[in-house]
Amino acid sequence: MTTHTISLCVLQEDIMAEDAHRSSAAEIPVTTNGEVDQHLEEVCQRVRPCPLHLSRPTTAPVTSLCSTCHVPLQHLSSPHTAPVMSSYSTCQMKGALVLSDELKSPALEKLELVRKWSINTYKCTRQILSEKLGKGSKTVDLELEAQIEVLRDNKRKYQHVTRLAQTLAAQLTHIMQTQKQLGDAFADLSLKSPELHEEFGYNAETQKLLSKNGETLLAAINFFISSVNTLVDKTIEDTMINIKQYETARVEYDAYRTDLEELNLGPRDANTVPRIEVSQQQFQIHREKYEKMRNDVSIKLKFLEENKVKVLHNQLILFHNAIAAYYAGNQQQLEQTLKQFHIKLKMPGADGPSWLEETH
């Protein structure tokens, strides 16, 4: 038996002995919760490249395969010992996973994030289903829930009012167009019928005046619609976003509260006591979050109510005065209403400056 063959046999025996020693340590145990065992760090530290015991330095090339990881062993000489050891340390050993030091930390961090998200999602989903089925308890702030329900109902009613006002504005636009066309027809007949010149002329002026007043009323209605839409779509909607966040915090709080109650009802031993302590910490975190969101929503509802009363008070006065002045035929009062609320009447064809004004 040659020196190279003896060296290769000794190498294979050492590798097999080290493989038997590490076969159990190289496996990463995972608990039933999806958590990585606490001894993972010790396991990873115990996995190290096996040393190569050569009988003596050799320079002759030897080509073979590692019996456990099928890595080619080429040029087994002392200058090339480190590359062979590095290749062997990264291989899989009998199907067990071996994490290198560079990949261990990012992998564990991602695994921890996924684990926390999965646990939180599972607990919240279970809480929601138990509430819907009537099996789970729910934390309810009666005063705050009543205010939230009133806000939701008011939001639906305000949206209905704006839709009706938009319908009224569209119908008024058609009436104005018809009145304007009718006034032009009366004016034309007044010129072509000398015997009825005055009668056609009166009707032409009346229809044109009604059309002009309609434009003033339409400006007031559009201003009313815009203000209410701003209140509903921006101010109230911003509060509704906070309410959704509050409801999410409430579900999480109840989920972790239920989990802690179940653990407290069970036996206390060396395995359950650490879990109860962790559950108590999580419960306290979500309780503080829930109370903070509840206070934020209460304050926001208070400010929203004050702002809503102020905005709707002005808009309802505008709407009433404009409608009353229009149907009473009081053009002066109608124009005064627009000035009171700083509404500029948009004249036909005045969408933008002319090309001559733009040049200057």
Order of alpha helices (4+ residues) and beta strands (2+ residues): alpha-alpha-beta-beta-alpha-alpha-alpha-alpha-alpha-alpha-alpha-alpha
